[in-house]
Amino acid sequence: MFNNLMNSRQMLKTIMAQKALTYEKLAELLTAKTGRKYTATALSGKLYRGMLRYDELYIIANEFGYKIKLEKEI
């Protein structure tokens, strides 16, 4: 599904489109899973600036049945 050139913003936008998610829903999910307060505006800003952390993307991907896989090129 995800190609090797996708960044975290593109990955998250793909998940959001497929699952009909809003930034508000993602902010609620991250707040519930991490205990840190997230807002839709802050989350959108993180994506725009390319500052979404791996653990944040991992939580979202995992919640909706996706795996993030790191493979070494041969």
mmCIF file of the N, C-alpha and C atoms, coordinates in Angstrom:
data_MODEL
# 
_entry.id   MODEL 
# 
loop_
_atom_site.group_PDB 
_atom_site.id 
_atom_site.type_symbol 
_atom_site.label_atom_id 
_atom_site.label_alt_id 
_atom_site.label_comp_id 
_atom_site.label_asym_id 
_atom_site.label_entity_id 
_atom_site.label_seq_id 
_atom_site.pdbx_PDB_ins_code 
_atom_site.Cartn_x 
_atom_site.Cartn_y 
_atom_site.Cartn_z 
_atom_site.occupancy 
_atom_site.B_iso_or_equiv 
_atom_site.pdbx_formal_charge 
_atom_site.auth_seq_id 
_atom_site.auth_comp_id 
_atom_site.auth_asym_id 
_atom_site.auth_atom_id 
_atom_site.pdbx_PDB_model_num 
ATOM 1   N N  . MET A 1 1  ? 0.806   -1.183 0.000  1.00 0.00 ? 1  MET A N  1 
ATOM 2   C CA . MET A 1 1  ? 0.000   0.000  0.000  1.00 0.00 ? 1  MET A CA 1 
ATOM 3   C C  . MET A 1 1  ? 0.853   1.253  0.000  1.00 0.00 ? 1  MET A C  1 
ATOM 4   N N  . PHE A 1 2  ? 1.824   1.355  0.923  1.00 0.00 ? 2  PHE A N  1 
ATOM 5   C CA . PHE A 1 2  ? 2.668   2.535  0.996  1.00 0.00 ? 2  PHE A CA 1 
ATOM 6   C C  . PHE A 1 2  ? 3.944   2.279  0.213  1.00 0.00 ? 2  PHE A C  1 
ATOM 7   N N  . ASN A 1 3  ? 4.336   3.252  -0.603 1.00 0.00 ? 3  ASN A N  1 
ATOM 8   C CA . ASN A 1 3  ? 5.581   3.063  -1.331 1.00 0.00 ? 3  ASN A CA 1 
ATOM 9   C C  . ASN A 1 3  ? 6.747   3.601  -0.515 1.00 0.00 ? 3  ASN A C  1 
ATOM 10  N N  . ASN A 1 4  ? 7.954   3.316  -0.941 1.00 0.00 ? 4  ASN A N  1 
ATOM 11  C CA . ASN A 1 4  ? 9.150   3.661  -0.183 1.00 0.00 ? 4  ASN A CA 1 
ATOM 12  C C  . ASN A 1 4  ? 9.393   5.162  -0.080 1.00 0.00 ? 4  ASN A C  1 
ATOM 13  N N  . LEU A 1 5  ? 8.764   5.968  -0.911 1.00 0.00 ? 5  LEU A N  1 
ATOM 14  C CA . LEU A 1 5  ? 9.028   7.392  -0.921 1.00 0.00 ? 5  LEU A CA 1 
ATOM 15  C C  . LEU A 1 5  ? 8.018   8.203  -0.128 1.00 0.00 ? 5  LEU A C  1 
ATOM 16  N N  . MET A 1 6  ? 7.046   7.557  0.475  1.00 0.00 ? 6  MET A N  1 
ATOM 17  C CA . MET A 1 6  ? 6.033   8.270  1.246  1.00 0.00 ? 6  MET A CA 1 
ATOM 18  C C  . MET A 1 6  ? 6.625   8.778  2.557  1.00 0.00 ? 6  MET A C  1 
ATOM 19  N N  . ASN A 1 7  ? 6.239   9.980  2.932  1.00 0.00 ? 7  ASN A N  1 
ATOM 20  C CA . ASN A 1 7  ? 6.632   10.475 4.244  1.00 0.00 ? 7  ASN A CA 1 
ATOM 21  C C  . ASN A 1 7  ? 5.472   10.268 5.222  1.00 0.00 ? 7  ASN A C  1 
ATOM 22  N N  . SER A 1 8  ? 5.682   10.631 6.473  1.00 0.00 ? 8  SER A N  1 
ATOM 23  C CA . SER A 1 8  ? 4.650   10.381 7.480  1.00 0.00 ? 8  SER A CA 1 
ATOM 24  C C  . SER A 1 8  ? 3.360   11.126 7.168  1.00 0.00 ? 8  SER A C  1 
ATOM 25  N N  . ARG A 1 9  ? 3.463   12.317 6.599  1.00 0.00 ? 9  ARG A N  1 
ATOM 26  C CA . ARG A 1 9  ? 2.258   13.082 6.250  1.00 0.00 ? 9  ARG A CA 1 
ATOM 27  C C  . ARG A 1 9  ? 1.437   12.335 5.196  1.00 0.00 ? 9  ARG A C  1 
ATOM 28  N N  . GLN A 1 10 ? 2.107   11.850 4.177  1.00 0.00 ? 10 GLN A N  1 
ATOM 29  C CA . GLN A 1 10 ? 1.403   11.116 3.121  1.00 0.00 ? 10 GLN A CA 1 
ATOM 30  C C  . GLN A 1 10 ? 0.790   9.834  3.664  1.00 0.00 ? 10 GLN A C  1 
ATOM 31  N N  . MET A 1 11 ? 1.518   9.132  4.531  1.00 0.00 ? 11 MET A N  1 
ATOM 32  C CA . MET A 1 11 ? 0.980   7.906  5.122  1.00 0.00 ? 11 MET A CA 1 
ATOM 33  C C  . MET A 1 11 ? -0.274  8.199  5.938  1.00 0.00 ? 11 MET A C  1 
ATOM 34  N N  . LEU A 1 12 ? -0.181  9.227  6.776  1.00 0.00 ? 12 LEU A N  1 
ATOM 35  C CA . LEU A 1 12 ? -1.321  9.552  7.624  1.00 0.00 ? 12 LEU A CA 1 
ATOM 36  C C  . LEU A 1 12 ? -2.507  10.046 6.809  1.00 0.00 ? 12 LEU A C  1 
ATOM 37  N N  . LYS A 1 13 ? -2.261  10.840 5.794  1.00 0.00 ? 13 LYS A N  1 
ATOM 38  C CA . LYS A 1 13 ? -3.350  11.318 4.934  1.00 0.00 ? 13 LYS A CA 1 
ATOM 39  C C  . LYS A 1 13 ? -4.039  10.140 4.230  1.00 0.00 ? 13 LYS A C  1 
ATOM 40  N N  . THR A 1 14 ? -3.267  9.138  3.843  1.00 0.00 ? 14 THR A N  1 
ATOM 41  C CA . THR A 1 14 ? -3.844  7.947  3.211  1.00 0.00 ? 14 THR A CA 1 
ATOM 42  C C  . THR A 1 14 ? -4.744  7.208  4.191  1.00 0.00 ? 14 THR A C  1 
ATOM 43  N N  . ILE A 1 15 ? -4.252  7.013  5.414  1.00 0.00 ? 15 ILE A N  1 
ATOM 44  C CA . ILE A 1 15 ? -5.059  6.347  6.444  1.00 0.00 ? 15 ILE A CA 1 
ATOM 45  C C  . ILE A 1 15 ? -6.324  7.150  6.722  1.00 0.00 ? 15 ILE A C  1 
ATOM 46  N N  . MET A 1 16 ? -6.179  8.467  6.850  1.00 0.00 ? 16 MET A N  1 
ATOM 47  C CA . MET A 1 16 ? -7.335  9.321  7.127  1.00 0.00 ? 16 MET A CA 1 
ATOM 48  C C  . MET A 1 16 ? -8.382  9.221  6.021  1.00 0.00 ? 16 MET A C  1 
ATOM 49  N N  . ALA A 1 17 ? -7.948  9.220  4.781  1.00 0.00 ? 17 ALA A N  1 
ATOM 50  C CA . ALA A 1 17 ? -8.887  9.133  3.657  1.00 0.00 ? 17 ALA A CA 1 
ATOM 51  C C  . ALA A 1 17 ? -9.587  7.784  3.637  1.00 0.00 ? 17 ALA A C  1 
ATOM 52  N N  . GLN A 1 18 ? -8.833  6.712  3.853  1.00 0.00 ? 18 GLN A N  1 
ATOM 53  C CA . GLN A 1 18 ? -9.425  5.375  3.797  1.00 0.00 ? 18 GLN A CA 1 
ATOM 54  C C  . GLN A 1 18 ? -10.391 5.116  4.941  1.00 0.00 ? 18 GLN A C  1 
ATOM 55  N N  . LYS A 1 19 ? -10.119 5.697  6.087  1.00 0.00 ? 19 LYS A N  1 
ATOM 56  C CA . LYS A 1 19 ? -10.949 5.455  7.270  1.00 0.00 ? 19 LYS A CA 1 
ATOM 57  C C  . LYS A 1 19 ? -11.906 6.605  7.559  1.00 0.00 ? 19 LYS A C  1 
ATOM 58  N N  . ALA A 1 20 ? -11.956 7.596  6.683  1.00 0.00 ? 20 ALA A N  1 
ATOM 59  C CA . ALA A 1 20 ? -12.825 8.773  6.845  1.00 0.00 ? 20 ALA A CA 1 
ATOM 60  C C  . ALA A 1 20 ? -12.611 9.428  8.209  1.00 0.00 ? 20 ALA A C  1 
ATOM 61  N N  . LEU A 1 21 ? -11.350 9.670  8.551  1.00 0.00 ? 21 LEU A N  1 
ATOM 62  C CA . LEU A 1 21 ? -10.987 10.258 9.833  1.00 0.00 ? 21 LEU A CA 1 
ATOM 63  C C  . LEU A 1 21 ? -10.760 11.754 9.710  1.00 0.00 ? 21 LEU A C  1 
ATOM 64  N N  . THR A 1 22 ? -10.990 12.434 10.785 1.00 0.00 ? 22 THR A N  1 
ATOM 65  C CA . THR A 1 22 ? -10.706 13.865 10.860 1.00 0.00 ? 22 THR A CA 1 
ATOM 66  C C  . THR A 1 22 ? -9.530  14.082 11.811 1.00 0.00 ? 22 THR A C  1 
ATOM 67  N N  . TYR A 1 23 ? -8.951  15.277 11.755 1.00 0.00 ? 23 TYR A N  1 
ATOM 68  C CA . TYR A 1 23 ? -7.893  15.611 12.703 1.00 0.00 ? 23 TYR A CA 1 
ATOM 69  C C  . TYR A 1 23 ? -8.423  15.577 14.127 1.00 0.00 ? 23 TYR A C  1 
ATOM 70  N N  . GLU A 1 24 ? -9.677  15.929 14.307 1.00 0.00 ? 24 GLU A N  1 
ATOM 71  C CA . GLU A 1 24 ? -10.277 15.903 15.640 1.00 0.00 ? 24 GLU A CA 1 
ATOM 72  C C  . GLU A 1 24 ? -10.284 14.483 16.207 1.00 0.00 ? 24 GLU A C  1 
ATOM 73  N N  . LYS A 1 25 ? -10.683 13.518 15.391 1.00 0.00 ? 25 LYS A N  1 
ATOM 74  C CA . LYS A 1 25 ? -10.714 12.115 15.836 1.00 0.00 ? 25 LYS A CA 1 
ATOM 75  C C  . LYS A 1 25 ? -9.313  11.615 16.152 1.00 0.00 ? 25 LYS A C  1 
ATOM 76  N N  . LEU A 1 26 ? -8.339  11.982 15.308 1.00 0.00 ? 26 LEU A N  1 
ATOM 77  C CA . LEU A 1 26 ? -6.961  11.555 15.552 1.00 0.00 ? 26 LEU A CA 1 
ATOM 78  C C  . LEU A 1 26 ? -6.405  12.193 16.816 1.00 0.00 ? 26 LEU A C  1 
ATOM 79  N N  . ALA A 1 27 ? -6.738  13.452 17.043 1.00 0.00 ? 27 ALA A N  1 
ATOM 80  C CA . ALA A 1 27 ? -6.290  14.135 18.257 1.00 0.00 ? 27 ALA A CA 1 
ATOM 81  C C  . ALA A 1 27 ? -6.878  13.456 19.494 1.00 0.00 ? 27 ALA A C  1 
ATOM 82  N N  . GLU A 1 28 ? -8.142  13.094 19.447 1.00 0.00 ? 28 GLU A N  1 
ATOM 83  C CA . GLU A 1 28 ? -8.780  12.383 20.558 1.00 0.00 ? 28 GLU A CA 1 
ATOM 84  C C  . GLU A 1 28 ? -8.109  11.040 20.801 1.00 0.00 ? 28 GLU A C  1 
ATOM 85  N N  . LEU A 1 29 ? -7.803  10.324 19.724 1.00 0.00 ? 29 LEU A N  1 
ATOM 86  C CA . LEU A 1 29 ? -7.147  9.019  19.832 1.00 0.00 ? 29 LEU A CA 1 
ATOM 87  C C  . LEU A 1 29 ? -5.780  9.157  20.494 1.00 0.00 ? 29 LEU A C  1 
ATOM 88  N N  . LEU A 1 30 ? -4.968  10.096 20.004 1.00 0.00 ? 30 LEU A N  1 
ATOM 89  C CA . LEU A 1 30 ? -3.633  10.273 20.568 1.00 0.00 ? 30 LEU A CA 1 
ATOM 90  C C  . LEU A 1 30 ? -3.693  10.728 22.024 1.00 0.00 ? 30 LEU A C  1 
ATOM 91  N N  . THR A 1 31 ? -4.639  11.577 22.355 1.00 0.00 ? 31 THR A N  1 
ATOM 92  C CA . THR A 1 31 ? -4.805  12.019 23.741 1.00 0.00 ? 31 THR A CA 1 
ATOM 93  C C  . THR A 1 31 ? -5.143  10.830 24.636 1.00 0.00 ? 31 THR A C  1 
ATOM 94  N N  . ALA A 1 32 ? -6.051  9.984  24.183 1.00 0.00 ? 32 ALA A N  1 
ATOM 95  C CA . ALA A 1 32 ? -6.457  8.813  24.965 1.00 0.00 ? 32 ALA A CA 1 
ATOM 96  C C  . ALA A 1 32 ? -5.316  7.809  25.118 1.00 0.00 ? 32 ALA A C  1 
ATOM 97  N N  . LYS A 1 33 ? -4.540  7.612  24.068 1.00 0.00 ? 33 LYS A N  1 
ATOM 98  C CA . LYS A 1 33 ? -3.483  6.595  24.086 1.00 0.00 ? 33 LYS A CA 1 
ATOM 99  C C  . LYS A 1 33 ? -2.222  7.050  24.804 1.00 0.00 ? 33 LYS A C  1 
ATOM 100 N N  . THR A 1 34 ? -1.930  8.348  24.780 1.00 0.00 ? 34 THR A N  1 
ATOM 101 C CA . THR A 1 34 ? -0.666  8.827  25.343 1.00 0.00 ? 34 THR A CA 1 
ATOM 102 C C  . THR A 1 34 ? -0.833  9.574  26.661 1.00 0.00 ? 34 THR A C  1 
ATOM 103 N N  . GLY A 1 35 ? -2.023  10.088 26.921 1.00 0.00 ? 35 GLY A N  1 
ATOM 104 C CA . GLY A 1 35 ? -2.234  10.896 28.112 1.00 0.00 ? 35 GLY A CA 1 
ATOM 105 C C  . GLY A 1 35 ? -1.794  12.344 27.932 1.00 0.00 ? 35 GLY A C  1 
ATOM 106 N N  . ARG A 1 36 ? -1.267  12.660 26.760 1.00 0.00 ? 36 ARG A N  1 
ATOM 107 C CA . ARG A 1 36 ? -0.877  14.034 26.435 1.00 0.00 ? 36 ARG A CA 1 
ATOM 108 C C  . ARG A 1 36 ? -2.012  14.680 25.662 1.00 0.00 ? 36 ARG A C  1 
ATOM 109 N N  . LYS A 1 37 ? -2.203  15.975 25.866 1.00 0.00 ? 37 LYS A N  1 
ATOM 110 C CA . LYS A 1 37 ? -3.290  16.688 25.187 1.00 0.00 ? 37 LYS A CA 1 
ATOM 111 C C  . LYS A 1 37 ? -2.897  17.006 23.747 1.00 0.00 ? 37 LYS A C  1 
ATOM 112 N N  . TYR A 1 38 ? -3.703  16.531 22.800 1.00 0.00 ? 38 TYR A N  1 
ATOM 113 C CA . TYR A 1 38 ? -3.532  16.829 21.386 1.00 0.00 ? 38 TYR A CA 1 
ATOM 114 C C  . TYR A 1 38 ? -4.763  17.584 20.906 1.00 0.00 ? 38 TYR A C  1 
ATOM 115 N N  . THR A 1 39 ? -4.547  18.526 20.005 1.00 0.00 ? 39 THR A N  1 
ATOM 116 C CA . THR A 1 39 ? -5.661  19.217 19.371 1.00 0.00 ? 39 THR A CA 1 
ATOM 117 C C  . THR A 1 39 ? -5.562  18.989 17.867 1.00 0.00 ? 39 THR A C  1 
ATOM 118 N N  . ALA A 1 40 ? -6.668  19.176 17.193 1.00 0.00 ? 40 ALA A N  1 
ATOM 119 C CA . ALA A 1 40 ? -6.678  19.015 15.743 1.00 0.00 ? 40 ALA A CA 1 
ATOM 120 C C  . ALA A 1 40 ? -5.724  20.005 15.081 1.00 0.00 ? 40 ALA A C  1 
ATOM 121 N N  . THR A 1 41 ? -5.696  21.226 15.569 1.00 0.00 ? 41 THR A N  1 
ATOM 122 C CA . THR A 1 41 ? -4.825  22.258 15.001 1.00 0.00 ? 41 THR A CA 1 
ATOM 123 C C  . THR A 1 41 ? -3.351  21.906 15.188 1.00 0.00 ? 41 THR A C  1 
ATOM 124 N N  . ALA A 1 42 ? -2.996  21.468 16.380 1.00 0.00 ? 42 ALA A N  1 
ATOM 125 C CA . ALA A 1 42 ? -1.604  21.098 16.652 1.00 0.00 ? 42 ALA A CA 1 
ATOM 126 C C  . ALA A 1 42 ? -1.182  19.900 15.809 1.00 0.00 ? 42 ALA A C  1 
ATOM 127 N N  . LEU A 1 43 ? -2.062  18.923 15.671 1.00 0.00 ? 43 LEU A N  1 
ATOM 128 C CA . LEU A 1 43 ? -1.759  17.742 14.867 1.00 0.00 ? 43 LEU A CA 1 
ATOM 129 C C  . LEU A 1 43 ? -1.592  18.107 13.401 1.00 0.00 ? 43 LEU A C  1 
ATOM 130 N N  . SER A 1 44 ? -2.470  18.932 12.899 1.00 0.00 ? 44 SER A N  1 
ATOM 131 C CA . SER A 1 44 ? -2.369  19.395 11.518 1.00 0.00 ? 44 SER A CA 1 
ATOM 132 C C  . SER A 1 44 ? -1.052  20.147 11.296 1.00 0.00 ? 44 SER A C  1 
ATOM 133 N N  . GLY A 1 45 ? -0.683  20.982 12.257 1.00 0.00 ? 45 GLY A N  1 
ATOM 134 C CA . GLY A 1 45 ? 0.564   21.732 12.168 1.00 0.00 ? 45 GLY A CA 1 
ATOM 135 C C  . GLY A 1 45 ? 1.781   20.833 12.174 1.00 0.00 ? 45 GLY A C  1 
ATOM 136 N N  . LYS A 1 46 ? 1.747   19.792 13.008 1.00 0.00 ? 46 LYS A N  1 
ATOM 137 C CA . LYS A 1 46 ? 2.855   18.838 13.038 1.00 0.00 ? 46 LYS A CA 1 
ATOM 138 C C  . LYS A 1 46 ? 3.026   18.169 11.674 1.00 0.00 ? 46 LYS A C  1 
ATOM 139 N N  . LEU A 1 47 ? 1.928   17.800 11.065 1.00 0.00 ? 47 LEU A N  1 
ATOM 140 C CA . LEU A 1 47 ? 2.004   17.163 9.748  1.00 0.00 ? 47 LEU A CA 1 
ATOM 141 C C  . LEU A 1 47 ? 2.521   18.131 8.700  1.00 0.00 ? 47 LEU A C  1 
ATOM 142 N N  . TYR A 1 48 ? 2.034   19.347 8.730  1.00 0.00 ? 48 TYR A N  1 
ATOM 143 C CA . TYR A 1 48 ? 2.436   20.356 7.761  1.00 0.00 ? 48 TYR A CA 1 
ATOM 144 C C  . TYR A 1 48 ? 3.939   20.635 7.844  1.00 0.00 ? 48 TYR A C  1 
ATOM 145 N N  . ARG A 1 49 ? 4.457   20.696 9.083  1.00 0.00 ? 49 ARG A N  1 
ATOM 146 C CA . ARG A 1 49 ? 5.877   20.975 9.285  1.00 0.00 ? 49 ARG A CA 1 
ATOM 147 C C  . ARG A 1 49 ? 6.754   19.732 9.202  1.00 0.00 ? 49 ARG A C  1 
ATOM 148 N N  . GLY A 1 50 ? 6.134   18.556 9.076  1.00 0.00 ? 50 GLY A N  1 
ATOM 149 C CA . GLY A 1 50 ? 6.897   17.308 9.035  1.00 0.00 ? 50 GLY A CA 1 
ATOM 150 C C  . GLY A 1 50 ? 7.470   16.943 10.397 1.00 0.00 ? 50 GLY A C  1 
ATOM 151 N N  . MET A 1 51 ? 6.746   17.261 11.453 1.00 0.00 ? 51 MET A N  1 
ATOM 152 C CA . MET A 1 51 ? 7.235   17.050 12.812 1.00 0.00 ? 51 MET A CA 1 
ATOM 153 C C  . MET A 1 51 ? 6.483   15.951 13.572 1.00 0.00 ? 51 MET A C  1 
ATOM 154 N N  . LEU A 1 52 ? 5.690   15.152 12.883 1.00 0.00 ? 52 LEU A N  1 
ATOM 155 C CA . LEU A 1 52 ? 4.993   14.059 13.541 1.00 0.00 ? 52 LEU A CA 1 
ATOM 156 C C  . LEU A 1 52 ? 6.021   13.022 13.974 1.00 0.00 ? 52 LEU A C  1 
ATOM 157 N N  . ARG A 1 53 ? 5.996   12.659 15.244 1.00 0.00 ? 53 ARG A N  1 
ATOM 158 C CA . ARG A 1 53 ? 6.961   11.689 15.757 1.00 0.00 ? 53 ARG A CA 1 
ATOM 159 C C  . ARG A 1 53 ? 6.581   10.277 15.327 1.00 0.00 ? 53 ARG A C  1 
ATOM 160 N N  . TYR A 1 54 ? 7.588   9.398  15.303 1.00 0.00 ? 54 TYR A N  1 
ATOM 161 C CA . TYR A 1 54 ? 7.361   8.011  14.933 1.00 0.00 ? 54 TYR A CA 1 
ATOM 162 C C  . TYR A 1 54 ? 6.340   7.370  15.860 1.00 0.00 ? 54 TYR A C  1 
ATOM 163 N N  . ASP A 1 55 ? 6.459   7.587  17.160 1.00 0.00 ? 55 ASP A N  1 
ATOM 164 C CA . ASP A 1 55 ? 5.539   6.936  18.093 1.00 0.00 ? 55 ASP A CA 1 
ATOM 165 C C  . ASP A 1 55 ? 4.095   7.384  17.876 1.00 0.00 ? 55 ASP A C  1 
ATOM 166 N N  . GLU A 1 56 ? 3.908   8.626  17.460 1.00 0.00 ? 56 GLU A N  1 
ATOM 167 C CA . GLU A 1 56 ? 2.557   9.113  17.168 1.00 0.00 ? 56 GLU A CA 1 
ATOM 168 C C  . GLU A 1 56 ? 1.991   8.428  15.929 1.00 0.00 ? 56 GLU A C  1 
ATOM 169 N N  . LEU A 1 57 ? 2.803   8.345  14.882 1.00 0.00 ? 57 LEU A N  1 
ATOM 170 C CA . LEU A 1 57 ? 2.366   7.659  13.661 1.00 0.00 ? 57 LEU A CA 1 
ATOM 171 C C  . LEU A 1 57 ? 2.113   6.181  13.940 1.00 0.00 ? 57 LEU A C  1 
ATOM 172 N N  . TYR A 1 58 ? 2.965   5.580  14.757 1.00 0.00 ? 58 TYR A N  1 
ATOM 173 C CA . TYR A 1 58 ? 2.812   4.166  15.101 1.00 0.00 ? 58 TYR A CA 1 
ATOM 174 C C  . TYR A 1 58 ? 1.478   3.918  15.815 1.00 0.00 ? 58 TYR A C  1 
ATOM 175 N N  . ILE A 1 59 ? 1.137   4.753  16.770 1.00 0.00 ? 59 ILE A N  1 
ATOM 176 C CA . ILE A 1 59 ? -0.123  4.595  17.511 1.00 0.00 ? 59 ILE A CA 1 
ATOM 177 C C  . ILE A 1 59 ? -1.304  4.652  16.552 1.00 0.00 ? 59 ILE A C  1 
ATOM 178 N N  . ILE A 1 60 ? -1.300  5.638  15.672 1.00 0.00 ? 60 ILE A N  1 
ATOM 179 C CA . ILE A 1 60 ? -2.406  5.800  14.725 1.00 0.00 ? 60 ILE A CA 1 
ATOM 180 C C  . ILE A 1 60 ? -2.476  4.613  13.769 1.00 0.00 ? 60 ILE A C  1 
ATOM 181 N N  . ALA A 1 61 ? -1.343  4.248  13.185 1.00 0.00 ? 61 ALA A N  1 
ATOM 182 C CA . ALA A 1 61 ? -1.322  3.127  12.232 1.00 0.00 ? 61 ALA A CA 1 
ATOM 183 C C  . ALA A 1 61 ? -1.788  1.846  12.906 1.00 0.00 ? 61 ALA A C  1 
ATOM 184 N N  . ASN A 1 62 ? -1.278  1.576  14.084 1.00 0.00 ? 62 ASN A N  1 
ATOM 185 C CA . ASN A 1 62 ? -1.628  0.362  14.815 1.00 0.00 ? 62 ASN A CA 1 
ATOM 186 C C  . ASN A 1 62 ? -3.117  0.322  15.151 1.00 0.00 ? 62 ASN A C  1 
ATOM 187 N N  . GLU A 1 63 ? -3.673  1.444  15.537 1.00 0.00 ? 63 GLU A N  1 
ATOM 188 C CA . GLU A 1 63 ? -5.090  1.518  15.897 1.00 0.00 ? 63 GLU A CA 1 
ATOM 189 C C  . GLU A 1 63 ? -5.999  1.122  14.732 1.00 0.00 ? 63 GLU A C  1 
ATOM 190 N N  . PHE A 1 64 ? -5.562  1.400  13.512 1.00 0.00 ? 64 PHE A N  1 
ATOM 191 C CA . PHE A 1 64 ? -6.397  1.118  12.347 1.00 0.00 ? 64 PHE A CA 1 
ATOM 192 C C  . PHE A 1 64 ? -5.905  -0.071 11.534 1.00 0.00 ? 64 PHE A C  1 
ATOM 193 N N  . GLY A 1 65 ? -5.069  -0.908 12.158 1.00 0.00 ? 65 GLY A N  1 
ATOM 194 C CA . GLY A 1 65 ? -4.684  -2.176 11.552 1.00 0.00 ? 65 GLY A CA 1 
ATOM 195 C C  . GLY A 1 65 ? -3.520  -2.119 10.578 1.00 0.00 ? 65 GLY A C  1 
ATOM 196 N N  . TYR A 1 66 ? -2.728  -1.056 10.631 1.00 0.00 ? 66 TYR A N  1 
ATOM 197 C CA . TYR A 1 66 ? -1.561  -0.955 9.748  1.00 0.00 ? 66 TYR A CA 1 
ATOM 198 C C  . TYR A 1 66 ? -0.296  -1.226 10.545 1.00 0.00 ? 66 TYR A C  1 
ATOM 199 N N  . LYS A 1 67 ? 0.727   -1.707 9.854  1.00 0.00 ? 67 LYS A N  1 
ATOM 200 C CA . LYS A 1 67 ? 2.038   -1.915 10.449 1.00 0.00 ? 67 LYS A CA 1 
ATOM 201 C C  . LYS A 1 67 ? 3.031   -0.996 9.751  1.00 0.00 ? 67 LYS A C  1 
ATOM 202 N N  . ILE A 1 68 ? 3.954   -0.472 10.526 1.00 0.00 ? 68 ILE A N  1 
ATOM 203 C CA . ILE A 1 68 ? 5.060   0.282  9.957  1.00 0.00 ? 68 ILE A CA 1 
ATOM 204 C C  . ILE A 1 68 ? 6.255   -0.657 9.989  1.00 0.00 ? 68 ILE A C  1 
ATOM 205 N N  . LYS A 1 69 ? 6.838   -0.873 8.860  1.00 0.00 ? 69 LYS A N  1 
ATOM 206 C CA . LYS A 1 69 ? 7.888   -1.874 8.749  1.00 0.00 ? 69 LYS A CA 1 
ATOM 207 C C  . LYS A 1 69 ? 9.184   -1.231 8.258  1.00 0.00 ? 69 LYS A C  1 
ATOM 208 N N  . LEU A 1 70 ? 10.255  -1.507 8.950  1.00 0.00 ? 70 LEU A N  1 
ATOM 209 C CA . LEU A 1 70 ? 11.567  -1.022 8.561  1.00 0.00 ? 70 LEU A CA 1 
ATOM 210 C C  . LEU A 1 70 ? 12.327  -2.192 7.977  1.00 0.00 ? 70 LEU A C  1 
ATOM 211 N N  . GLU A 1 71 ? 12.746  -2.056 6.738  1.00 0.00 ? 71 GLU A N  1 
ATOM 212 C CA . GLU A 1 71 ? 13.486  -3.126 6.073  1.00 0.00 ? 71 GLU A CA 1 
ATOM 213 C C  . GLU A 1 71 ? 14.812  -2.601 5.580  1.00 0.00 ? 71 GLU A C  1 
ATOM 214 N N  . LYS A 1 72 ? 15.803  -3.436 5.696  1.00 0.00 ? 72 LYS A N  1 
ATOM 215 C CA . LYS A 1 72 ? 17.124  -3.089 5.174  1.00 0.00 ? 72 LYS A CA 1 
ATOM 216 C C  . LYS A 1 72 ? 17.153  -3.442 3.703  1.00 0.00 ? 72 LYS A C  1 
ATOM 217 N N  . GLU A 1 73 ? 17.651  -2.497 2.908  1.00 0.00 ? 73 GLU A N  1 
ATOM 218 C CA . GLU A 1 73 ? 17.792  -2.765 1.478  1.00 0.00 ? 73 GLU A CA 1 
ATOM 219 C C  . GLU A 1 73 ? 18.976  -3.674 1.255  1.00 0.00 ? 73 GLU A C  1 
ATOM 220 N N  . ILE A 1 74 ? 18.828  -4.553 0.319  1.00 0.00 ? 74 ILE A N  1 
ATOM 221 C CA . ILE A 1 74 ? 19.913  -5.504 0.014  1.00 0.00 ? 74 ILE A CA 1 
ATOM 222 C C  . ILE A 1 74 ? 20.721  -4.992 -1.147 1.00 0.00 ? 74 ILE A C  1 
# 
